[in-house]
Amino acid sequence: MLELRPSCECCDKDLPPSATDAMICSFECTFCADCVEHRLAGICPNCGGGFVPRPIRPAGKLANNPPSIIRIFKPAGCGPANAA
């Protein structure tokens, strides 16, 4: 099950479970669409993979399947990845 991380790793923008601008890579690294487009050029700085829109978990499923509360904020590494 997806972690549904609560924020963008680059700019720390809140990305609640209902966020339509949350983007994830295959390792669930989470960024806002603005950072993916303008700062990362569509490449995950952690793994070198691409991004897809993060699915929205239905509100009725959140009580038994809560989102993560752990914020990951790494602005220093917020640039295109060199390693894959």
N, C-alpha and C positions, 0 to 999 in steps of 0.2 A: 504494500500500500504506500502511496506517495506520502512523504512527510508533510507537505504543504508548509514549507518554511515561511516565516512571517515577514521577511523583508528582503530587499535587494542587497546583494553582497557588495555592490559598488557604492551606491548612494544612501543606503539604509532606509529607503522609502518603504513605508508600510505596504505589505501585500497580503491583505486578509484573504481567507479562503474564497471569497467572491470576486477577487480582483481579476479583471479581464485583461490587464496588461502584464501579468506575471508570466515569465518565460523560464523554461527549465531545459537543462541538457540531459543526457541519458544517465548521469550520475545524480540528478536532482539538484545540481547547483542552481540557484534561483536568482534571477535578475529582473528588473523592470524592463519593459519594451524599449523605453527611451535609452537606457544604458546599453542594451544589446545593439541597438541601431547606431547610436552616435559615439559610444566609447569603445565598444568591443568588436564592431564590424561583424557581428553575427557569430563570433568564435568565442567559446568558453575559455576564460583565462586559466582555469584550473585543469582542464583535460584536453582542450583543443578541439572539442566536438562542437556541433551546431546546437541550435535551440528550437524548441517547439512551444506553442502556447501551453501553459499549465492548465489542466482541466479544473473545472469548478466542482467542488464537492457539494452535493445537495445539502441545504441547510438542515434537513431532517436527519442527516447521517453524521453531523458534526458531534453530537453528544456522545455517541459510542465510538466515534472515530475522529478524535480531536486533531486539530492541526498542531504542528510543532510550536513550541514557545521559545526555542533556541534561535537567537539572532546570530547570523554569521555576517560580519562586516569586515571586509578586507580591501579598503580603498587603495592601498599601496600596490596591490596586484591587479588593479582594474584596468587592464589593457589586453590586447590580443595575446593569446598564448603562443609560446615558442615550442613548448613540449606537447606531445600527444600522449 
